């Protein structure tokens, strides 16, 4: 498994690393920019906010999946890759 930027990750609306129409905001860690989040002008950013929140939760979701895999291997007697 490859390394990733450690969490926590945060979202920020209105600030982006690009000056383009449709740029809703970004996801970043304390040290690194992770992604620009784009909004469809028809939804006024509702989907963009949800997508940004999902991306920002990635480090916590990865940790939860690692714990599930660890316990599945330990408790059930089979290895989860």
C-alpha positions in Angstrom: 0.0 0.0 0.0 1.3 3.4 -0.9 1.7 6.2 1.6 -0.7 9.1 1.8 -0.8 12.5 3.4 -1.6 12.0 7.0 -4.7 13.5 8.5 -6.6 15.3 9.7 -7.7 16.8 6.4 -10.0 19.9 6.3 -12.2 21.6 3.8 -12.2 25.3 3.1 -14.9 27.0 1.0 -14.0 30.0 -1.1 -10.3 29.6 -1.1 -8.7 27.7 -3.9 -5.4 27.3 -5.6 -6.9 28.2 -9.0 -8.8 31.3 -10.1 -11.5 29.7 -12.2 -15.3 29.8 -12.2 -16.7 26.8 -10.4 -13.9 26.3 -8.0 -15.8 25.8 -4.7 -12.9 25.4 -2.3 -10.3 22.8 -1.4 -9.3 20.0 0.9 -6.0 20.3 2.7 -3.9 18.9 5.6 -2.0 21.0 8.0 0.9 21.1 5.6 -0.3 20.0 2.1 -2.9 21.0 -0.4 -4.9 17.8 -1.3 -7.5 18.8 -4.0 -9.5 21.6 -5.5 -13.2 20.9 -5.2 -15.4 22.1 -8.1 -19.1 23.1 -8.0 -21.7 22.9 -10.6 -23.4 26.3 -10.7 -26.8 24.6 -10.7 -26.4 23.0 -7.3 -24.8 26.1 -5.7 -22.1 23.9 -4.1 -24.3 21.4 -2.3 -22.6 18.4 -4.0 -19.2 20.1 -3.9 -19.5 20.5 -0.1 -20.5 16.8 0.3 -17.7 15.7 -2.0 -15.2 17.8 -0.1 -16.4 16.3 3.2 -16.1 12.8 1.9 -12.5 13.5 0.6 -11.5 15.1 3.9 -12.7 12.0 5.8 -10.4 9.7 3.8 -7.6 9.3 6.4 -10.2 8.4 9.1 -11.9 6.0 6.8 -8.6 4.3 6.0 -7.8 3.9 9.7 -11.3 2.4 10.3 -10.8 -0.1 7.4 -7.4 -1.1 8.8 -9.0 -1.8 12.2 -11.8 -3.8 10.6 -9.2 -5.8 8.6 -7.1 -6.4 11.7 -10.1 -7.6 13.8 -11.5 -9.8 10.9 -8.1 -11.5 10.7 -7.8 -11.8 14.4 -11.4 -12.8 15.3 -12.5 -14.8 12.2 -9.3 -16.6 11.4 -9.0 -15.4 7.8 -6.8 -12.7 6.4 -8.3 -9.6 4.8 -6.0 -8.1 2.2 
